[in-house]
């Protein structure tokens, strides 16, 4: 009887340890998933930036920024926080700048009225911005090649689709590499030519 009781206690103890390990793994996995969902910009390619950020709309993006980034008062203040300079539109007539956010001293978000966002993110060290994306463009027909002030980029027009019976709309978006930065502009319902006017005025 005593031996059986001891064995049962050992089995119970093993189950408790295994359950604790499983719970810990689940917590870690959940944290990783949340990190991936919150991250607005990918450090790999402009194509992944399109896929990651392009599905966000004005309200959800603004709420997400408040969770992960710090709002600052001016462009100059943001440039003092991040270790790089970044171009801004010189002709944003009709699109008033309404918010400036900095995340982890590495990423800058500019929010303009009418649900337009600009994102600046430094490329990781050693990343080659001249990567050949011909195959990606050929397999994803919604993407097209653009050029912003001499810098090669990728664009996507806004589109509507239906998933699981729910109508969804993806944002129009352009993204390109410039002087070590991955820059993206997107807006709810905006076409590429509208976003290009902002991008081409940046200095």
Secondary structure, 3 states (H helix, E strand, C coil): CHHHHHHHHHHHHHHHHHHHHHHHHHHHHHHHHHHHHHCCCCCCCHHHHHHHHCCCCHHHHHHHHHHHCEEECCHHHHHHHCCCCCCCECCCCCCCEEEEEEECCCEEEEEECCCEEEEEEECCCCCCCCCCCHHHHHHCCCEEEEEECCEEEEEECCEEEEECCEEEEECEEEEEEECCEEEEEEECCCCHHHHHHHHHCEC
